[in-house]
Amino acid sequence: NARKKMKPDSFLDSDESNIQFEKSSKKPKIIPDEQANGVYGLVITGHSLAYALEGNLELELVRAACMCKVVICCRVTPLQKAQVVELVKKYKKAVTLAIGDGANDVSMIKTAHIGVGISGQEGMQAVLSSDFSFAQFRYLQRLLLVHGRWSYIRMCKFLKYFFYKNFAFTLVHFWYGFFSGFSAQTVYDEWFITLYNLVYTSLPVLGMSLFDQDVDDRWSMLFPQLYVPGQQNLYFNKMVFIKCMLQGIYSSLILFFIPYGAMYNTVRSDGKAIADYQSFALMAQTCLLIVVSVQIGLDTSYWTVVNQFFIWGSLSVYFAITFTMYSDGMYLIFTASFPFV
């Protein structure tokens, strides 16, 4: 009885506590990165992998694998390939990529965050199930270091600008509520609200998210260190989102109170007011569109003909639609549709 109550040593005690933690917690434990003293590699067969993936040994498998420079799983089944990828997703806070060329790699490709298929002699099953595909394995380096970087940077810029322009657009309504008695009256024209995200600001951000590049592809291949900020989520995180929100709040304050102060108590020599609600709304929405267009120009690193056409074209379309809808002839024809005189 005394031997049963005794604990062998602290190492086994820590393992037992880890196993109990895994059983009790709903979310899997994220294993921290450990550095090995030497350079090691792990080779495991499918028969041994079947035992390692069962029960509580999978945690030890991930720990051992993370301390190795390379891990080779040989003679494994398609299901085991997917289980290994799922194991890394479960215990490591990392983005996984799976690459294969045959039908036996389909489950692994679908399990990973990013699936890459090689079109070769094994058929097209892997290509049809993947996110990206190419003809030779050597193109993987260019996919990651060039196109992967560009895609990540474009997506981050798209998200930052999308949040900014909508914060600046929406919060003007909030400041206007203090002067309208929170009556739900919109500060903009109804047609401007409808066309803002649909026409006026959709194509410029689309052009930036398709064509923007921070550096040339040759520099991306010569300096792989440029790939590191994407691994560390430096271009878009919680702090970047807070900065976008604060910039949107600041822009909305300027976009509302500067036109409000400029048109406050403006009267002509005969005592009649020059500015009214519609004039103020038109000035505020015009300033808003110019500001967000200038902002996307500042965010654009790689200018193309398409970017120029989208940005200047969106501004031109806005003024064309505005002069058309607010003209006397259009108002007389469609009086109920255009309440702005």
Buried (B, 14 or more C-beta within 10 A) or exposed (E): EEEEEEEEEEEEEEEEEBBEEBEEEEEBEEBEEEEEEEEEEBEBEEEBBBEBBEEEEBBEBBBBBBBBEEBEBEEBEBEBBBBBBBBBBBBBEEEBBBBBBBBBBBBBBBBBEBBBBBBBEBEBBBBEBBBBBBEEEEBBEBBBBBBBBBBBBBEBBBBBBBBBBBBBBEBBBEBBBEEEEEEEEEBBBEBBBEBBBEBBBBBBBBBBBEBBBBBEBEEBEEEEEBBEBBEEEEBBEEEBEEEBBEBBBEBBBEBBEEBBEEBEEEEEEEEEEEBEEEBBBBBBBBBBBEBBBEBBBEBBEBEBEBBBBBBEBBBEBBEEBBEEBBEEEBBEEEEEEBEBE
